[in-house]
Structures are given as C-alpha cells and as structure tokens.
Amino acid sequence: MKELELKLKKLKLSGIVKVLEGRNKFAVESQLSYIDFLTLLIEDELVNRQSNSYKIRFTKSKLDYSKTLDTYDFNYQAELNKKQILDVASCRYLEEKKNIIFMGNPGVGKTHLANALGIEALKQGYKVLMLHTTELLDRLLQSKGDGTYVNILKELLNADLLIIDEVGFKKIQSVDEFFEIIRRRYETGSIIITTNRPFEEWANIFGDAVLASAILDRVIHHSIVFKITGNSYRMKELIKNNQ
C-alpha cells in the first residue's frame, strides 16, 4: 500500500491517496468490480481537486466569506428585486460578458451584494477578484514604479469577474489607469461596480468629462443596473442597539 501511495503522490493524485485505504476496505466488503472501484477513486480525486481549486481561488479573490446571498436581508430592502438578483446569481451574465452596477446611498448593502455574487461565481468555477477603487488604482500606480505593471494588469484582466467597490467614494486622480482597465475588459470580461453616485455625477468623480463619458459608455453598455433606494443597514443596527 505504501509503495502504491508513493506512486500516486508522484502522479499528483493526492485525492486518491487520502481515501485509498478506506476505499479499498469498502470495495472488498462491497465486492465492487475493478471498474466501480476505479470510478470511486477518480470521483474522490475530482472532488479533492475542485475543493482545492475553490480554496485557492477564494484566497486570491479577496472576498468576504460572511457576505453571501443567504445573509443579505432582502426584507429590509423591499424595493430591491430579489428574484432578479437570484437570476443574476446563476452567472449567465459572465458568459455574456455583461456588467452589473449596484447604485445607492452608503450602507444599503451594495458591497454585500457584489461580494455575494462573487462567491456564487467562485462556486461555479470562475476566477474572481474584488478590490476597493482606491486599492485598485494604488496597485496600478505602484506597479508602474516597481516594474510589476504588466503582471498586475494581467491579474486584473485575467479574472473572469472583476469587482470594483465604491466608485465615487472620493475623486479619482488616476483616471487614465482606471479607463485602461475598463477599456481592456470591455466585452471581454464582466465587471461589478458599486457606487454611491448617479451616472450624471461621474464627470465630477473623474474630473474629466470626456474620459468619464468614455468610461460610462463602456460600463453601461451590456450592463444590469440595480438602484437601491432603501435605508442604511448601519442605521438599522444603530437603532436596534439603542432600543
């Protein structure tokens, strides 16, 4: 058995190594055929690889595991179309290279929903990366200084889903870098954006009406927009705690 395990490790079949002894006993007791025994081992290997893939992709994604669709209080945001959100969670928009925009005042759950959709995409095998707008631009600017720009750009473009959180939280200085990401992902990879500013104010965010128009044109085209008009969850918790 030990010799077989060593050979399996050399073949990088760690999933089979983990269950080999137990599966062997089960196969003998159940009088499984060689084909059935082999099928079980292959299924165990596939499950192990899928699990490892999810863990690796989750770590790289920077998502918050606690912010899921199950933990979002749709009752508090009664005007939000839950059925449409659940439909989007099927991830068909990723195959269609569509974008999603969550727009609303601070505290209404935009980031939570974006994160939740990211988790659903991970479950279906997609590569996801979630970054705050400031972090995204800081990484791009820093990479230009240390020679890693090509690698960072590749990471941002290779993700099946890029989530950019809180566009409009403060004025964007690095407009060219932001536009480059939007331009390069246009019709090639989906983006989820959360913003507390309506589209007509984006010229002020970017400080350049022409570039703002070019960014909006690419972001809105092939997009699904959710405008959340409810109250802040943070205020809800504050009121609850003070009662």
CYANA upper distance limits for C-alpha pairs under 8 A (distance plus 0.5 A):
  1 MET  CA      5 GLU  CA      6.67
  2 LYS  CA      6 LEU  CA      6.75
  3 GLU  CA      7 LYS  CA      6.92
  4 LEU  CA      8 LEU  CA      6.70
  5 GLU  CA      9 LYS  CA      6.65
  5 GLU  CA     17 VAL  CA      6.34
  6 LEU  CA     10 LYS  CA      6.82
  7 LYS  CA     11 LEU  CA      6.86
  8 LEU  CA     12 LYS  CA      6.72
  8 LEU  CA     13 LEU  CA      5.78
  8 LEU  CA     14 SER  CA      7.51
  8 LEU  CA     16 ILE  CA      8.02
  8 LEU  CA     17 VAL  CA      7.09
  9 LYS  CA     13 LEU  CA      6.13
  9 LYS  CA     14 SER  CA      6.43
  9 LYS  CA     17 VAL  CA      7.66
 13 LEU  CA     17 VAL  CA      7.06
 13 LEU  CA     45 GLU  CA      7.16
 14 SER  CA     18 LYS  CA      6.80
 14 SER  CA     45 GLU  CA      7.67
 14 SER  CA     48 ASN  CA      8.42
 15 GLY  CA     19 VAL  CA      7.41
 15 GLY  CA     44 ASP  CA      6.46
 15 GLY  CA     45 GLU  CA      4.72
 15 GLY  CA     46 LEU  CA      8.00
 15 GLY  CA     47 VAL  CA      8.21
 15 GLY  CA     48 ASN  CA      5.66
 15 GLY  CA     49 ARG  CA      7.66
 16 ILE  CA     20 LEU  CA      6.08
 16 ILE  CA     41 LEU  CA      6.17
 16 ILE  CA     42 ILE  CA      7.75
 16 ILE  CA     44 ASP  CA      6.75
 16 ILE  CA     45 GLU  CA      5.87
 19 VAL  CA     23 ARG  CA      6.33
 19 VAL  CA     41 LEU  CA      8.27
 19 VAL  CA     44 ASP  CA      8.07
 20 LEU  CA     24 ASN  CA      6.42
 20 LEU  CA     41 LEU  CA      7.96
 21 GLU  CA     25 LYS  CA      6.92
 22 GLY  CA     26 PHE  CA      6.74
 23 ARG  CA     27 ALA  CA      6.47
 23 ARG  CA     37 PHE  CA      8.20
 23 ARG  CA     40 LEU  CA      8.28
 23 ARG  CA     41 LEU  CA      7.98
 24 ASN  CA     28 VAL  CA      6.76
 24 ASN  CA     37 PHE  CA      8.37
 25 LYS  CA     29 GLU  CA      6.66
 26 PHE  CA     30 SER  CA      6.40
 27 ALA  CA     31 GLN  CA      6.12
 27 ALA  CA     32 LEU  CA      5.49
 27 ALA  CA     33 SER  CA      8.41
 27 ALA  CA     37 PHE  CA      6.66
 28 VAL  CA     32 LEU  CA      7.15
 32 LEU  CA     36 ASP  CA      6.39
 32 LEU  CA     37 PHE  CA      6.55
 33 SER  CA     37 PHE  CA      6.67
 34 TYR  CA     38 LEU  CA      6.55
 35 ILE  CA     39 THR  CA      6.54
 36 ASP  CA     40 LEU  CA      6.78
 37 PHE  CA     41 LEU  CA      6.95
 38 LEU  CA     42 ILE  CA      6.70
 39 THR  CA     43 GLU  CA      6.65
 40 LEU  CA     44 ASP  CA      6.73
 41 LEU  CA     45 GLU  CA      6.76
 42 ILE  CA     46 LEU  CA      6.73
 43 GLU  CA     47 VAL  CA      6.70
 44 ASP  CA     48 ASN  CA      6.66
 45 GLU  CA     49 ARG  CA      6.70
 46 LEU  CA     50 GLN  CA      6.62
 47 VAL  CA     51 SER  CA      6.63
 48 ASN  CA     52 ASN  CA      6.68
 49 ARG  CA     53 SER  CA      6.47
 50 GLN  CA     54 TYR  CA      6.65
 51 SER  CA     55 LYS  CA      6.81
 52 ASN  CA     56 ILE  CA      6.69
 53 SER  CA     57 ARG  CA      6.58
 54 TYR  CA     58 PHE  CA      6.36
 54 TYR  CA    122 LEU  CA      7.23
 54 TYR  CA    123 LYS  CA      7.59
 54 TYR  CA    125 GLY  CA      7.74
 55 LYS  CA     59 THR  CA      6.68
 56 ILE  CA     60 LYS  CA      6.90
 57 ARG  CA     61 SER  CA      6.50
 57 ARG  CA    122 LEU  CA      7.64
 57 ARG  CA    127 LYS  CA      6.69
 57 ARG  CA    128 VAL  CA      7.73
 58 PHE  CA     62 LYS  CA      7.42
 58 PHE  CA     63 LEU  CA      7.30
 58 PHE  CA    122 LEU  CA      7.52
 58 PHE  CA    128 VAL  CA      8.33
 59 THR  CA     63 LEU  CA      8.23
 60 LYS  CA    128 VAL  CA      8.33
 60 LYS  CA    129 LEU  CA      7.43
 61 SER  CA    127 LYS  CA      7.92
 61 SER  CA    128 VAL  CA      5.64
 61 SER  CA    129 LEU  CA      4.70
 61 SER  CA    130 MET  CA      6.39
 62 LYS  CA    129 LEU  CA      6.94
 62 LYS  CA    130 MET  CA      6.27
 62 LYS  CA    131 LEU  CA      7.91
 63 LEU  CA    115 ASN  CA      6.60
 63 LEU  CA    118 GLY  CA      7.78
 63 LEU  CA    119 ILE  CA      7.80
 63 LEU  CA    129 LEU  CA      8.09
 63 LEU  CA    130 MET  CA      6.77
 64 ASP  CA    115 ASN  CA      7.25
 65 TYR  CA    119 ILE  CA      8.04
 66 SER  CA     71 THR  CA      7.94
 67 LYS  CA     71 THR  CA      6.75
 67 LYS  CA     72 TYR  CA      7.75
 67 LYS  CA    112 HIS  CA      5.94
 67 LYS  CA    113 LEU  CA      8.06
 67 LYS  CA    115 ASN  CA      6.70
 67 LYS  CA    116 ALA  CA      6.16
 68 THR  CA     72 TYR  CA      7.02
 68 THR  CA    112 HIS  CA      7.64
 68 THR  CA    113 LEU  CA      7.84
 68 THR  CA    115 ASN  CA      7.47
 68 THR  CA    116 ALA  CA      4.71
 68 THR  CA    117 LEU  CA      8.15
 68 THR  CA    119 ILE  CA      7.55
 69 LEU  CA    113 LEU  CA      7.43
 69 LEU  CA    116 ALA  CA      5.90
 69 LEU  CA    117 LEU  CA      8.10
 72 TYR  CA    109 GLY  CA      8.30
 72 TYR  CA    112 HIS  CA      7.70
 72 TYR  CA    113 LEU  CA      7.91
 73 ASP  CA     77 GLN  CA      7.58
 74 PHE  CA     78 ALA  CA      6.73
 74 PHE  CA     80 LEU  CA      7.71
 74 PHE  CA     82 LYS  CA      7.24
 76 TYR  CA    230 GLY  CA      8.08
 76 TYR  CA    231 ASN  CA      8.47
 77 GLN  CA    108 VAL  CA      8.30
 77 GLN  CA    228 ILE  CA      8.03
 77 GLN  CA    229 THR  CA      8.36
 77 GLN  CA    230 GLY  CA      5.94
 77 GLN  CA    231 ASN  CA      8.02
 78 ALA  CA    230 GLY  CA      8.17
 79 GLU  CA    228 ILE  CA      7.97
 79 GLU  CA    229 THR  CA      7.93
 79 GLU  CA    230 GLY  CA      7.82
 80 LEU  CA    226 PHE  CA      8.20
 80 LEU  CA    227 LYS  CA      8.33
 80 LEU  CA    228 ILE  CA      6.81
 81 ASN  CA     85 ILE  CA      6.95
 82 LYS  CA     86 LEU  CA      6.68
 83 LYS  CA     87 ASP  CA      6.65
 84 GLN  CA     88 VAL  CA      6.67
 85 ILE  CA     89 ALA  CA      6.72
 86 LEU  CA     90 SER  CA      7.39
 87 ASP  CA     91 CYS  CA      8.46
 88 VAL  CA     92 ARG  CA      7.29
 88 VAL  CA     93 TYR  CA      7.26
 88 VAL  CA    117 LEU  CA      8.47
 89 ALA  CA    117 LEU  CA      6.30
 89 ALA  CA    120 GLU  CA      6.67
 89 ALA  CA    121 ALA  CA      8.07
 90 SER  CA    120 GLU  CA      8.13
 91 CYS  CA     95 GLU  CA      7.78
 91 CYS  CA    120 GLU  CA      8.03
 91 CYS  CA    121 ALA  CA      6.76
 92 ARG  CA     96 GLU  CA      6.95
 93 TYR  CA     97 LYS  CA      6.41
 93 TYR  CA     98 LYS  CA      5.56
 93 TYR  CA     99 ASN  CA      7.75
 93 TYR  CA    190 SER  CA      8.05
 94 LEU  CA     98 LYS  CA      6.71
 94 LEU  CA    160 ASP  CA      7.75
 94 LEU  CA    161 LEU  CA      7.78
 94 LEU  CA    189 GLY  CA      7.77
 94 LEU  CA    190 SER  CA      6.32
 97 LYS  CA    187 GLU  CA      6.07
 97 LYS  CA    188 THR  CA      6.58
 97 LYS  CA    189 GLY  CA      5.75
 97 LYS  CA    190 SER  CA      5.41
 97 LYS  CA    222 HIS  CA      8.16
 98 LYS  CA    187 GLU  CA      7.83
 98 LYS  CA    189 GLY  CA      8.12
 98 LYS  CA    190 SER  CA      5.82
 98 LYS  CA    191 ILE  CA      7.92
 98 LYS  CA    222 HIS  CA      5.52
 98 LYS  CA    223 SER  CA      5.79
 98 LYS  CA    224 ILE  CA      7.94
 99 ASN  CA    190 SER  CA      5.54
 99 ASN  CA    191 ILE  CA      5.37
 99 ASN  CA    192 ILE  CA      6.22
 99 ASN  CA    193 ILE  CA      8.44
 99 ASN  CA    219 VAL  CA      7.27
 99 ASN  CA    220 ILE  CA      7.94
 99 ASN  CA    222 HIS  CA      6.82
 99 ASN  CA    223 SER  CA      4.89
 99 ASN  CA    224 ILE  CA      6.74
100 ILE  CA    190 SER  CA      8.35
100 ILE  CA    191 ILE  CA      6.93
100 ILE  CA    192 ILE  CA      5.15
100 ILE  CA    193 ILE  CA      6.88
100 ILE  CA    223 SER  CA      5.97
100 ILE  CA    224 ILE  CA      5.31
100 ILE  CA    225 VAL  CA      6.39
100 ILE  CA    226 PHE  CA      8.24
101 ILE  CA    192 ILE  CA      6.20
101 ILE  CA    193 ILE  CA      5.33
101 ILE  CA    194 THR  CA      6.33
101 ILE  CA    195 THR  CA      8.11
101 ILE  CA    223 SER  CA      7.70
101 ILE  CA    224 ILE  CA      6.75
101 ILE  CA    225 VAL  CA      5.24
101 ILE  CA    226 PHE  CA      6.57
102 PHE  CA    110 LYS  CA      6.11
102 PHE  CA    114 ALA  CA      8.12
102 PHE  CA    192 ILE  CA      8.21
102 PHE  CA    193 ILE  CA      6.74
102 PHE  CA    194 THR  CA      5.19
102 PHE  CA    195 THR  CA      6.85
102 PHE  CA    225 VAL  CA      6.68
102 PHE  CA    226 PHE  CA      5.45
102 PHE  CA    227 LYS  CA      6.63
102 PHE  CA    228 ILE  CA      7.74
103 MET  CA    110 LYS  CA      7.53
103 MET  CA    194 THR  CA      6.43
103 MET  CA    195 THR  CA      5.52
103 MET  CA    196 ASN  CA      6.09
103 MET  CA    197 ARG  CA      7.49
103 MET  CA    198 PRO  CA      7.67
103 MET  CA    225 VAL  CA      7.93
103 MET  CA    226 PHE  CA      6.61
103 MET  CA    227 LYS  CA      5.29
103 MET  CA    228 ILE  CA      6.55
104 GLY  CA    108 VAL  CA      7.21
104 GLY  CA    110 LYS  CA      7.76
104 GLY  CA    195 THR  CA      7.13
104 GLY  CA    196 ASN  CA      5.39
104 GLY  CA    197 ARG  CA      7.68
104 GLY  CA    227 LYS  CA      6.30
104 GLY  CA    228 ILE  CA      5.40
104 GLY  CA    229 THR  CA      6.51
105 ASN  CA    196 ASN  CA      5.56
105 ASN  CA    197 ARG  CA      8.32
105 ASN  CA    228 ILE  CA      8.10
105 ASN  CA    229 THR  CA      7.73
105 ASN  CA    232 SER  CA      8.11
106 PRO  CA    196 ASN  CA      6.78
106 PRO  CA    232 SER  CA      7.20
107 GLY  CA    231 ASN  CA      7.98
107 GLY  CA    232 SER  CA      4.82
107 GLY  CA    233 TYR  CA      6.01
107 GLY  CA    234 ARG  CA      6.43
108 VAL  CA    228 ILE  CA      7.29
108 VAL  CA    229 THR  CA      8.19
108 VAL  CA    230 GLY  CA      6.84
108 VAL  CA    231 ASN  CA      6.52
108 VAL  CA    232 SER  CA      5.15
108 VAL  CA    233 TYR  CA      6.34
109 GLY  CA    113 LEU  CA      6.72
109 GLY  CA    232 SER  CA      8.22
109 GLY  CA    233 TYR  CA      7.62
110 LYS  CA    114 ALA  CA      6.73
110 LYS  CA    194 THR  CA      6.42
110 LYS  CA    195 THR  CA      8.36
110 LYS  CA    228 ILE  CA      8.38
111 THR  CA    115 ASN  CA      6.50
111 THR  CA    165 ASP  CA      7.09
111 THR  CA    166 GLU  CA      8.34
111 THR  CA    194 THR  CA      6.98
112 HIS  CA    116 ALA  CA      6.55
113 LEU  CA    117 LEU  CA      6.68
114 ALA  CA    118 GLY  CA      6.76
114 ALA  CA    163 ILE  CA      7.55
114 ALA  CA    192 ILE  CA      7.12
114 ALA  CA    193 ILE  CA      8.22
114 ALA  CA    194 THR  CA      7.83
115 ASN  CA    119 ILE  CA      6.86
115 ASN  CA    130 MET  CA      8.14
116 ALA  CA    120 GLU  CA      6.91
117 LEU  CA    121 ALA  CA      6.73
118 GLY  CA    122 LEU  CA      6.79
118 GLY  CA    128 VAL  CA      6.80
118 GLY  CA    130 MET  CA      8.41
118 GLY  CA    161 LEU  CA      7.95
118 GLY  CA    163 ILE  CA      8.22
119 ILE  CA    123 LYS  CA      6.80
120 GLU  CA    124 GLN  CA      7.10
121 ALA  CA    125 GLY  CA      7.12
121 ALA  CA    126 TYR  CA      5.91
121 ALA  CA    127 LYS  CA      8.09
121 ALA  CA    128 VAL  CA      7.73
121 ALA  CA    161 LEU  CA      8.40
122 LEU  CA    126 TYR  CA      5.51
122 LEU  CA    127 LYS  CA      6.83
122 LEU  CA    128 VAL  CA      7.11
126 TYR  CA    159 ALA  CA      8.43
126 TYR  CA    160 ASP  CA      6.41
126 TYR  CA    161 LEU  CA      7.94
127 LYS  CA    159 ALA  CA      5.62
127 LYS  CA    160 ASP  CA      5.63
127 LYS  CA    161 LEU  CA      6.95
128 VAL  CA    159 ALA  CA      5.97
128 VAL  CA    160 ASP  CA      6.47
128 VAL  CA    161 LEU  CA      5.30
128 VAL  CA    162 LEU  CA      6.50
128 VAL  CA    163 ILE  CA      8.14
129 LEU  CA    156 LEU  CA      8.00
129 LEU  CA    159 ALA  CA      6.80
129 LEU  CA    161 LEU  CA      6.93
129 LEU  CA    162 LEU  CA      5.56
129 LEU  CA    163 ILE  CA      6.61
130 MET  CA    162 LEU  CA      6.47
130 MET  CA    163 ILE  CA      4.93
130 MET  CA    164 ILE  CA      6.63
130 MET  CA    165 ASP  CA      7.85
131 LEU  CA    135 GLU  CA      6.66
131 LEU  CA    136 LEU  CA      6.31
131 LEU  CA    162 LEU  CA      8.44
131 LEU  CA    163 ILE  CA      6.69
131 LEU  CA    164 ILE  CA      5.82
131 LEU  CA    165 ASP  CA      6.58
132 HIS  CA    136 LEU  CA      6.66
132 HIS  CA    164 ILE  CA      6.17
132 HIS  CA    165 ASP  CA      5.00
132 HIS  CA    166 GLU  CA      6.81
133 THR  CA    137 LEU  CA      6.83
133 THR  CA    164 ILE  CA      6.20
133 THR  CA    165 ASP  CA      6.17
133 THR  CA    166 GLU  CA      6.66
133 THR  CA    167 VAL  CA      6.40
134 THR  CA    138 ASP  CA      6.50
135 GLU  CA    139 ARG  CA      6.53
136 LEU  CA    140 LEU  CA      6.94
136 LEU  CA    164 ILE  CA      8.27
137 LEU  CA    141 LEU  CA      6.65
137 LEU  CA    174 SER  CA      7.19
137 LEU  CA    177 GLU  CA      7.43
137 LEU  CA    178 PHE  CA      7.41
138 ASP  CA    142 GLN  CA      6.44
139 ARG  CA    143 SER  CA      6.45
139 ARG  CA    152 ILE  CA      8.01
140 LEU  CA    144 LYS  CA      6.98
140 LEU  CA    149 TYR  CA      6.90
140 LEU  CA    152 ILE  CA      7.32
140 LEU  CA    153 LEU  CA      7.97
140 LEU  CA    177 GLU  CA      7.59
141 LEU  CA    145 GLY  CA      7.34
141 LEU  CA    177 GLU  CA      8.44
142 GLN  CA    146 ASP  CA      6.94
142 GLN  CA    149 TYR  CA      8.49
143 SER  CA    147 GLY  CA      6.20
143 SER  CA    148 THR  CA      5.16
143 SER  CA    149 TYR  CA      4.91
143 SER  CA    152 ILE  CA      7.45
144 LYS  CA    148 THR  CA      7.01
144 LYS  CA    149 TYR  CA      5.57
148 THR  CA    152 ILE  CA      6.78
149 TYR  CA    153 LEU  CA      6.45
150 VAL  CA    154 LYS  CA      6.55
151 ASN  CA    155 GLU  CA      6.76
152 ILE  CA    156 LEU  CA      6.83
153 LEU  CA    157 LEU  CA      6.63
153 LEU  CA    181 ILE  CA      8.37
154 LYS  CA    158 ASN  CA      6.29
155 GLU  CA    159 ALA  CA      6.96
156 LEU  CA    162 LEU  CA      7.46
156 LEU  CA    181 ILE  CA      8.06
157 LEU  CA    181 ILE  CA      7.92
157 LEU  CA    184 ARG  CA      7.73
157 LEU  CA    185 ARG  CA      6.86
157 LEU  CA    189 GLY  CA      8.01
159 ALA  CA    189 GLY  CA      8.07
160 ASP  CA    189 GLY  CA      6.24
160 ASP  CA    190 SER  CA      7.05
161 LEU  CA    189 GLY  CA      6.98
161 LEU  CA    190 SER  CA      5.66
161 LEU  CA    191 ILE  CA      6.20
161 LEU  CA    192 ILE  CA      7.89
162 LEU  CA    189 GLY  CA      8.37
162 LEU  CA    190 SER  CA      7.04
162 LEU  CA    191 ILE  CA      5.34
162 LEU  CA    192 ILE  CA      6.86
163 ILE  CA    191 ILE  CA      6.15
163 ILE  CA    192 ILE  CA      5.11
163 ILE  CA    193 ILE  CA      6.46
164 ILE  CA    191 ILE  CA      7.79
164 ILE  CA    192 ILE  CA      6.68
164 ILE  CA    193 ILE  CA      5.45
164 ILE  CA    194 THR  CA      7.17
165 ASP  CA    193 ILE  CA      6.33
165 ASP  CA    194 THR  CA      5.53
165 ASP  CA    195 THR  CA      7.64
166 GLU  CA    193 ILE  CA      7.84
166 GLU  CA    194 THR  CA      5.63
166 GLU  CA    195 THR  CA      5.40
166 GLU  CA    196 ASN  CA      7.46
167 VAL  CA    193 ILE  CA      7.53
167 VAL  CA    194 THR  CA      6.71
167 VAL  CA    195 THR  CA      5.31
167 VAL  CA    196 ASN  CA      7.81
167 VAL  CA    197 ARG  CA      8.35
168 GLY  CA    172 ILE  CA      8.04
168 GLY  CA    195 THR  CA      6.43
168 GLY  CA    196 ASN  CA      6.85
168 GLY  CA    197 ARG  CA      6.43
168 GLY  CA    202 TRP  CA      7.91
168 GLY  CA    205 ILE  CA      6.22
169 PHE  CA    195 THR  CA      7.90
169 PHE  CA    196 ASN  CA      7.51
170 LYS  CA    205 ILE  CA      7.53
171 LYS  CA    204 ASN  CA      7.90
171 LYS  CA    205 ILE  CA      5.14
171 LYS  CA    206 PHE  CA      6.72
171 LYS  CA    207 GLY  CA      8.07
172 ILE  CA    205 ILE  CA      6.38
172 ILE  CA    206 PHE  CA      5.71
172 ILE  CA    207 GLY  CA      8.06
173 GLN  CA    206 PHE  CA      7.41
173 GLN  CA    207 GLY  CA      8.41
174 SER  CA    178 PHE  CA      6.98
175 VAL  CA    179 PHE  CA      6.56
175 VAL  CA    206 PHE  CA      6.53
175 VAL  CA    211 LEU  CA      8.07
176 ASP  CA    180 GLU  CA      6.66
177 GLU  CA    181 ILE  CA      7.14
178 PHE  CA    182 ILE  CA      6.98
179 PHE  CA    183 ARG  CA      6.37
179 PHE  CA    211 LEU  CA      7.81
179 PHE  CA    214 ALA  CA      8.46
179 PHE  CA    215 ILE  CA      6.54
180 GLU  CA    184 ARG  CA      6.48
181 ILE  CA    185 ARG  CA      6.63
182 ILE  CA    186 TYR  CA      6.50
182 ILE  CA    215 ILE  CA      7.12
182 ILE  CA    218 ARG  CA      7.57
182 ILE  CA    219 VAL  CA      7.67
183 ARG  CA    215 ILE  CA      8.05
183 ARG  CA    218 ARG  CA      7.63
184 ARG  CA    188 THR  CA      8.10
185 ARG  CA    189 GLY  CA      5.58
185 ARG  CA    190 SER  CA      7.66
185 ARG  CA    191 ILE  CA      8.43
186 TYR  CA    190 SER  CA      8.35
186 TYR  CA    218 ARG  CA      6.70
186 TYR  CA    219 VAL  CA      8.06
197 ARG  CA    201 GLU  CA      6.78
197 ARG  CA    202 TRP  CA      7.63
198 PRO  CA    202 TRP  CA      7.58
199 PHE  CA    216 LEU  CA      8.08
201 GLU  CA    205 ILE  CA      7.21
202 TRP  CA    206 PHE  CA      6.79
202 TRP  CA    212 ALA  CA      6.63
203 ALA  CA    207 GLY  CA      6.16
203 ALA  CA    208 ASP  CA      6.28
203 ALA  CA    209 ALA  CA      5.20
203 ALA  CA    210 VAL  CA      8.47
203 ALA  CA    212 ALA  CA      5.67
203 ALA  CA    213 SER  CA      7.85
204 ASN  CA    208 ASP  CA      7.77
204 ASN  CA    209 ALA  CA      8.13
206 PHE  CA    211 LEU  CA      8.07
206 PHE  CA    212 ALA  CA      6.57
207 GLY  CA    212 ALA  CA      8.34
208 ASP  CA    212 ALA  CA      6.45
209 ALA  CA    213 SER  CA      6.52
210 VAL  CA    214 ALA  CA      6.82
211 LEU  CA    215 ILE  CA      6.57
212 ALA  CA    216 LEU  CA      6.53
213 SER  CA    217 ASP  CA      6.45
214 ALA  CA    218 ARG  CA      7.00
215 ILE  CA    219 VAL  CA      6.58
216 LEU  CA    220 ILE  CA      6.23
217 ASP  CA    221 HIS  CA      6.56
219 VAL  CA    223 SER  CA      7.33
220 ILE  CA    224 ILE  CA      8.36
231 ASN  CA    235 MET  CA      8.07
231 ASN  CA    236 LYS  CA      8.34
232 SER  CA    236 LYS  CA      6.97
233 TYR  CA    237 GLU  CA      6.79
234 ARG  CA    238 LEU  CA      6.67
235 MET  CA    239 ILE  CA      6.56
236 LYS  CA    240 LYS  CA      6.62
237 GLU  CA    241 ASN  CA      6.53
238 LEU  CA    242 ASN  CA      6.74
239 ILE  CA    243 GLN  CA      6.82
